Amino acid sequence: MPMTTARSDAAAPRWRRAWILVVNAAVTVAIFGHLFRHVRPGEVLELLRNVDRRAVAMFAALSLATSGFRLWRYRLLLRFSGWEAPAGQLFLIVLVRNAFSDLLPARLGTLIDVYFFTSRLGVPLAAALSCFSITFVFEILALSPLVVLAAWRAGPGGRMSAGGLLTGGVLLLAGTVAALALMPWAFRMVGRLAGRWLPRRASWGHRLETLLAETGSEVDRIRAAGLYGRVLALSLLLRLGKYSSLYVFLYALLGPLGYEWSQLDPARVFLGLCASELAASLPVSGIAGFGVYEGTWALVFRLLGFAPEIAKMTSIAHHLFTQAWGYGLGLAAMAALLLPVWRRRATRPAGTPVLDRPAAFYRKVAVAGMGATAVAILLARLPAPSPRAGTAGRADVPTPAEQAARAALLAEPGGWLVFDSSRSGTFGIWRMRPDGSAPAPVADSPAHEMYPDPSPDGQRIVYARALTLSRRSPAEIRICRMDGGEDRRLAEDGTFPTFSPDGTEVYFERGRAAVMAVSITGGLPREVFPGPRGFGGHQIVKPRISMDGRHVVFISNRGGRRGWQVWVADLATGEARHLGPGCEPGWFPDGRIVFIREDGMRQGTGISMRGIGPAVETVHDEDEPLGHEYFPSVSRDGRWLMWSACRPGQHDHLNFASNYQIFLRRLPTGQAIRVTFDGWNNRWPKLVSDSSP
């Protein structure tokens, strides 16, 4: 053979492997790039930092129990093949196998079992191959009825067809049963074909044919001995343990956001996990399993009814943690396998192929399953960490001039200020006179009531109630009278509400992706923006409706390289226009927009306004000590500007250590008057006329 031909033959596999690596890397980069367009890396890290530690302990216990069931199954099959492997060494091999299973595309990493069985344990190759093949097929077989059960239990909710899922589960079950029945024949047939197709390498082909024939015979022996039932029982325990651990860790991520176990339907979560794992088993799935798994998770969990942002955030955070857990255990186990102690513990021939009678074996399986469940339940019953409560910061004493200026506000503008405040230990809706007198709670529960907006006639307040202070916390829209009476829920899954100009509807933000509207008498919310055309997958946050009801202004991560961007959309046509960088926009009665601007402002922020054109005008921009302005609003008559401001370093909106204080100013050139002098976090002030009760 010419030397050039030999070199080209040797180079071809290298180029093929390099090409596969490049494609997988491109898949990982493309999918993560798409996901991080919609969620920020900081949000994913925050999700991981705030995990429920009890649920993480449950995850670890169930994960280790799953590895224990895999160890048990290996020992059962290896013993029947005539080999007694040391339990400790075999458990370390299981941990290494778990890490390698996701490291290579198409789950090729699971073949590490065969390598370790033959090189470290001294098991014959035929016995190792039969053990690997049977466990591989039985894991799919054990998964099939669980998919059927979950599809039946999940029903038609979400956007995925329950009938299609049931059909897929049944086909998977039928296919694995057929594969199991044909496995011995398939090994022998492949061996015979290999012997025929490799005439120039007769000795190698003959050895391969002999090996596969022996492997088929091993499978036949295991089936004839009646071990399939035992292998299936352990495979079911293994699958239940694995998916229970992944389910529990999903709760560990979402529990601190306020999600309850009842909101994470096990059947739907299981189907989402299965779909993600199946996608990660494809030949092209990304580097070390990262890429297709996250993309499939985000898509399938969205189809199953989860909020888009939650589906995308958990796809990254969940896989990142569980992979780190698996790789960490695998590396530690691989290092442990190199210790000299294992050299003195060699695999020996098994005395008897099967130790337990069927009844005794299945009792052990039941006890093991109940034991793992009991440990998980005990960990779940550990005391939960106490929720963080607000504490007062430094209160200020108003000067005589500030006292006089504040007292004048009782005559003009008069009425009431409505705002949210941390003064009760959680955020709640409060009201007070513009001079700071007569403070009283309107809606203040152990949850967090935020973002109040008074009705045009001053008779009602609409607000959002969230379970936690996370931006992804489940929240609902509520409405009550100005004195807090007749409090009721208007809509689920919403935040940042605002009244329509005529007071008959409430607009609100849903999932940071849509503007919804609901009647104040109740009913189903409807989407008013962006509608079917969508908004390019970008966020739609803090919407406010213009006083003529024709436009909505909001902020988005679309349109700029960094920071929030202000957008305005026509509700009739759905056309949206980018106005530039800014945050927390609202409306003047004449259609001008008030918003927070950062560039070039003192202390990092200032209050600006703009009309139809590009010109931007600064409305208020103060210097220290309280020069960091936020939460601007304009009274319905256009005469008063309200906002909150804080000292440097105290401007985390959702932090109880922040200390925003409320200010009012008569437009256009009035003096800024400080209303509150306490140590609490006071936000989103709104002015209500004297017609309120």
Beta strands, then each sheet from edge to edge (+ up, - down):
strand 1: 83-84
strand 2: 286-287
strand 3: 290-291
strand 4: 348-349
strand 5: 416-421
strand 6: 428-432
strand 7: 440-443
strand 8: 448-454
strand 9: 460-466
strand 10: 475-481
strand 11: 488-492
strand 12: 495-499
strand 13: 505-510
strand 14: 514-519
strand 15: 526-529
strand 16: 541-545
strand 17: 551-556
strand 18: 565-570
strand 19: 576-581
strand 20: 583-587
strand 21: 593-597
strand 22: 606-610
strand 23: 616-620
strand 24: 628-634
strand 25: 640-646
strand 26: 661-666
strand 27: 672-674
strand 28: 682-688
sheet 1: 1+ 4-
sheet 2: 2+ 3-
sheet 3: 7+ 6- 5+ 28-
sheet 4: 8+ 9- 10+ 11-
sheet 5: 12+ 13- 14+ 15-
sheet 6: 16+ 17- 18+ 19-
sheet 7: 20+ 21- 22+ 23-
sheet 8: 24+ 25- 26+ 27-
end
